[in-house]
Amino acid sequence: MPSIFTPIPSEVERKSPGIGGKPPVARRPTGGGGGGGDDDWRSPRRGPRDVLHRTRMFVFCALAGDMMFFVVLVAFFYARQTGTRMDPRTLQQIGDWHPVLLPPILFLNTAVLILSTLTMEFARRHIFREFDVLEEWLGLGRPALRRTLPWLGATLALGIMFLAGQLIAWRQLTAQGFAFTHGATPASYFFYIITGLHAAHLVVGVFALVFCLSALALLKRVESRQIAVDATAWFWHTMGLAWLILFAVLIFGQ
């Protein structure tokens, strides 16, 4: 008598039908082990987009702290203007705040920094240009990298020009008799503090640009290059905005 083999039903994934539920479907093989499924890429917590968002959040939090620092510095600037001292001859309280004449090169420096923010934004836009990024993903060269490098180089050159201009401004103020070590007034002290602290932040930005240029040559994945340029761009834009605020305070706040 021939044997009759009953086929073993395939394993099914049972779901509670509920309202409008779907019938059980055959479980798709995953190839064994974790992470072999085809749903990993759908996770909103993974992938380069999530890394970009996390990096931006970290940069924004750090820059928010920097901007608060500059706000406190401006508050001290205005508070110091109300300070007085005792005149030994009249025995009266008199103000000791005397505005300083800003070196004219600061206006040129401001234009240079604004231009650098534009070149930095062009670099950021080129590294995210979809058509060029698609060509890199397909292995058709590195068009996004080639378009971004000249704008990053221009930003670096303009940033160095701005720092050199600030050094010239300090020398011009010293030539007026307001050296930081001797002959300085409260207003000139604040000029050195405000411009010096901003210049220190911009030095960090220059090093970030150098690191970014090096990373573009070393990093293989276009997503990693995008993150490096994006983080550097946001830092540079924030320093440009901070300088515009501080420069306006120096012009109109004295």
Long-range contacts (C-beta under 8 A, 24 or more apart in sequence): 48-221, 48-223, 48-224, 48-226, 48-227, 51-223, 51-227, 52-223, 52-226, 52-227, 52-230, 55-227, 55-230, 55-231, 56-230, 56-231, 56-234, 59-231, 59-234, 59-235, 60-234, 63-234, 63-235, 63-238, 66-201, 66-238, 66-242, 67-238, 67-242, 70-197, 70-198, 70-242, 70-245, 70-246, 73-193, 73-194, 73-197, 74-245, 74-246, 74-249, 74-253, 76-190, 77-190, 77-194, 77-249, 77-253, 78-253, 80-186, 80-190, 81-254, 83-186, 96-185, 96-186, 97-185, 97-186, 97-187, 97-254, 98-185, 98-186, 98-187, 99-187, 99-254, 100-173, 100-176, 100-178, 100-185, 100-187, 100-188, 100-191, 100-254, 101-176, 102-169, 102-191, 102-250, 102-251, 103-168, 103-169, 103-172, 103-173, 105-165, 105-168, 105-169, 105-172, 106-165, 106-169, 106-247, 106-250, 108-165, 109-162, 109-165, 109-166, 109-169, 110-243, 110-244, 110-247, 112-158, 112-161, 112-162, 112-165, 113-158, 113-159, 113-162, 113-240, 113-243, 114-240, 114-244, 115-158, 116-154, 116-155, 116-158, 116-159, 116-162, 116-236, 116-240, 117-236, 117-237, 117-240, 119-151, 119-152, 119-154, 119-155, 119-158, 120-151, 120-152, 120-155, 120-232, 120-233, 120-236, 120-237, 121-233, 121-237, 122-151, 123-148, 123-151, 123-152, 123-155, 123-229, 123-233, 124-229, 124-230, 124-233, 126-151, 127-222, 127-225, 127-226, 127-229, 127-230, 128-226, 128-230, 133-222, 133-226, 136-222, 137-222, 142-222, 144-222, 144-225, 145-216, 145-222, 145-225, 148-216, 148-225, 148-229, 149-213, 149-216, 152-209, 152-212, 152-213, 152-216, 152-229, 153-213, 155-209, 155-236, 156-206, 156-209, 156-210, 156-213, 159-202, 159-205, 159-206, 159-209, 159-236, 160-206, 162-202, 163-199, 163-202, 163-203, 163-206, 166-195, 166-199, 169-195, 170-195, 187-254, 191-250, 194-246, 194-249, 194-250, 195-246, 198-239, 198-242, 198-243, 198-246, 201-239, 201-242, 202-239, 202-243, 204-235, 205-232, 205-235, 205-236, 205-239, 208-232, 208-235, 208-236, 209-236
